[in-house]
């Protein structure tokens, strides 16, 4: 029984290693018949659009809490503050833009 348990651990480690190795493979945007220069241009446009939309969203949802001289708290918009852009949102917006242009994300062969 003890020997079977040791082999199960080894098998589990091998399966985990295989999954991790496959998960680390590079990915790229692909579209049949598209030249690399056109892909680069589309990707750059989508990156700019995604960044702008993510920044706009961050601005619209970035309240600032202040305390007035009388001691009451209030929420105000702070146009001078630069809120951080959510990288997950920016990536989702980029993916959406590229898919709308007919690309798909696939592992590099």
C-alpha positions as CSV (number, residue, x, y, z in Angstrom):
1,X,0.0,0.0,0.0
2,X,2.8,2.4,0.9
3,X,4.5,1.8,-2.5
4,X,1.3,2.6,-4.4
5,X,1.0,5.9,-2.5
6,X,4.5,6.9,-3.5
7,X,3.9,6.2,-7.2
8,X,0.6,8.1,-7.0
9,X,2.6,11.1,-5.7
10,X,5.1,10.8,-8.5
11,X,2.3,10.5,-11.1
12,X,0.6,13.6,-9.7
13,X,3.9,15.5,-9.9
14,X,4.4,14.5,-13.5
15,X,0.8,15.5,-14.4
16,X,1.2,18.9,-12.7
17,X,4.5,19.4,-14.5
18,X,2.9,18.6,-17.9
19,X,0.0,20.9,-17.2
20,X,2.3,23.8,-16.1
21,X,4.6,23.3,-19.1
22,X,1.6,23.4,-21.5
23,X,0.2,26.5,-19.7
24,X,3.4,28.4,-20.2
25,X,3.5,28.0,-24.0
26,X,3.5,31.4,-25.8
27,X,0.3,32.6,-27.4
28,X,-0.3,35.0,-30.3
29,X,-3.1,36.6,-32.2
30,X,-3.8,34.8,-35.5
31,X,-6.0,35.5,-38.5
32,X,-5.7,33.7,-41.8
33,X,-4.1,35.7,-44.6
34,X,-3.0,38.6,-42.5
35,X,0.5,40.0,-43.0
36,X,2.6,40.6,-39.8
37,X,2.5,44.4,-40.4
38,X,-1.3,44.4,-40.5
39,X,-1.4,42.3,-37.3
40,X,0.9,44.7,-35.6
41,X,-1.2,47.7,-36.7
42,X,-4.4,46.1,-35.6
43,X,-2.9,45.1,-32.3
44,X,-1.5,48.6,-31.7
45,X,-5.0,50.1,-32.5
46,X,-6.7,47.7,-30.1
47,X,-4.1,48.3,-27.3
48,X,-4.7,52.1,-27.6
49,X,-8.4,51.7,-27.7
50,X,-8.4,49.3,-24.7
51,X,-6.1,51.6,-22.7
52,X,-8.3,54.6,-23.4
53,X,-11.5,52.8,-22.5
54,X,-10.0,51.3,-19.3
55,X,-8.7,54.7,-18.3
56,X,-12.1,56.3,-18.9
57,X,-13.7,53.6,-16.8
58,X,-11.2,54.2,-14.0
59,X,-11.9,57.9,-14.1
60,X,-15.6,57.4,-13.9
61,X,-15.3,55.0,-10.9
62,X,-12.6,56.7,-8.9
63,X,-14.2,58.7,-6.1
64,X,-12.1,60.4,-3.5
65,X,-13.3,60.8,0.1
66,X,-12.4,64.0,1.9
67,X,-13.1,65.3,5.4
68,X,-14.3,68.9,5.5
69,X,-13.0,71.4,8.1
70,X,-16.2,70.9,10.0
71,X,-15.4,67.1,10.3
72,X,-18.0,65.7,7.9
73,X,-16.9,63.3,5.3
74,X,-17.8,63.7,1.6
75,X,-17.1,62.0,-1.7
76,X,-15.9,64.2,-4.5
77,X,-14.4,63.6,-7.9
78,X,-10.8,64.5,-8.1
79,X,-9.9,65.4,-11.7
80,X,-6.3,65.8,-10.8
81,X,-6.0,62.3,-9.4
82,X,-4.8,59.6,-11.9
83,X,-6.5,56.3,-10.9
84,X,-4.8,53.1,-11.8
85,X,-6.1,51.2,-14.8
86,X,-7.4,47.7,-14.1
87,X,-5.1,45.4,-16.1
88,X,-7.7,42.6,-16.3
89,X,-10.3,45.0,-17.8
90,X,-7.7,46.4,-20.2
91,X,-6.8,42.9,-21.3
92,X,-10.5,42.0,-21.8
93,X,-11.1,45.1,-23.8
94,X,-8.0,44.3,-26.0
95,X,-9.2,40.7,-26.5
96,X,-12.7,41.9,-27.4
97,X,-11.3,44.4,-30.0
98,X,-9.0,41.8,-31.6
99,X,-11.8,39.3,-31.8
100,X,-14.1,41.9,-33.4
101,X,-11.4,42.3,-36.1
102,X,-11.5,38.5,-36.8
103,X,-8.4,37.4,-34.8
104,X,-8.2,34.5,-32.4
105,X,-5.7,33.9,-29.7
106,X,-3.8,30.6,-30.3
107,X,-0.6,28.9,-29.1
108,X,2.5,29.5,-31.2
109,X,3.4,26.5,-33.2
